[in-house]
Amino acid sequence: MGAESSKAEEKLRQSSGVTRSEVNKLLAQQKKDYERKLRELQIKNANTNVSVAREASERNLDRIIAQQINELVQHSNSLTVSPQSALHTAHLLPGSHRQSPANYGQSSSSTQSQLYPNLSAVNNAACSTNLTYGQPSPQKMKEFTQSGISQDHDFVIVNKDSQRFKPSAPSCSAVNRTPRKSKPSTSRSQSNNDEDEALNCVTCKEKYGQKIFQCPRGHSSCENCKLKSLTCGMCVNAIGDTRNITLEAYVCERKIPCPNALDGCNLYIKVADMDNHVKECPFNEILCPLHNIFGRCTWRGKISQLASHFNDVHPENRQGHVDSEMVLINIIDNNHIVYHIDISCFNFLVHLKVDEVERKIYMAVQLMGTKMSAAKWYYELQMYNKREPRKKFTYSDICQSHATPIKDIFADSSCVVIPQSYAMNYVNDGSITYKFYIKKDSEFNPPSNFRGRGRGRGRGRGRGAATNS
């Protein structure tokens, strides 16, 4: 058989000039070329079909967007975007129907599925396996036409018109509208107001103090309402002795503005410390300082008005001056001298007291302000005898707040305390010559024998110190 086939091929070669194997090779090569050209044609047709469908969809989408935006503009005065700018913005939105040409070139099938979810692409490999060489039969062409596949685009199955997806315009929130200035959020202020109202007494509607009492039903009222024997503002039951410890602990740690905020105090103080602050707040209304000492003046006003009050009503108490030589004439009998000194915007009271019972001489300086402010100032007393220049007594100490009564300062000896027997060493012609200074803490240079925290009689208290020369 092999010999016969070789003879047949030899005869064919002699008659036609080619063998059967060469014919098969030529047919295989032609088949490959045909398949390659067919795939190129399919890709070209696919790109053309996608472009045509995309342009048609864009026109339809632009028309719908313009129509919906026009309706929004007619029904909303706050929308300030023109249809043209909205269309332009919608084309640039992420996920929009327009993509760059480079994306189409990279993956036409993926782009097609993203843009047109109702269009399904047929696998190219599946199509190529079912292809037959030559023209398809009329029967096959009819089946393709009925199934929705055209002769020119045989790789896409398109839904019927009734099932075709109609893209809708993007929502109003997706349109890049012109930003408008919005009002500041009031959620924080609203929550703060609600919290403030929750911390008000249910009976008198005022802020809770440090002590909070409850009625039998658990409603909380302040101490003032309890002392006034008022009934609960919620249930009209009597306010009992039961304390709301949890609410008290929360209220005491909460910072609230000073009651004198309208007068200029900008401090926020814990409720537990508010009573002490109000006593010494420089913006608080006070009685004349001489009222508690001599009981002869009932004036009330602000500390900022104190200097003018002393000038008008108590001019004799304005005779003291810093760094000026002064004379204490009476050093035996009971006597209390008060001088008002103003340095810049600060008001000071200088006290000199002679106690004939205890046979002592006291001197103290008070700042009309808080204890913290007073601690930033110190005063210095110099007592000397003109006939003996080298003999001098010097004492320095921190200032006290006016919130501390002067009688407590004297009783505690937290000031200058000089025994009369020792003061007699500086008497000249029946009087003692002295000077006093009031300085800011930054200028304070303590003496070499500064003893730190001590107590009166040359030892002082806190920063008190005394020297004898």
Buried (B, 14 or more C-beta within 10 A) or exposed (E): EEEEEEEEBEEBEEEEEEBEEEEEEEEEEEEEEEEEEBEEEBEEBBEEBBEEBBEEBBEEBBEBBBEBBEEBBEEEEEBEBEBEBBBEBBBEEEEBBEEEEEEBEEEBBEBBEEBBEEBEBEEBEEBEEEEEEEEBEEEEEEEBEEEEBEEEBBBBEBEEEEEEEEBEBBEBEBBEBEEEEEEEEEEEEEEEEEEEEEBBBBBBEEBBBBBBBBBEEEBBBBBBBBEEEBBBBBEEEEBBEEBBEEBBEBBBEBEBEBBBEEBEBEBEBEBBEBEEBBBBBBBBEBEBBBBEBEEEBEBEEBBBBBBEBBEEEBEEBBEBEBEEEBEBEEBEEEBBBBBBBBEEEBBBBBBBBBBEEEEBBBBBBBBBBBBEBBBBBBBBBBBBBEEEEEBBBBBBBBBBBBBBEBEEBBEEBBBBBBEBEBBEEBBEEEBBBBBBBBBEEEEBEEEEEBBEEBBBBBBBBBBBBBBEE
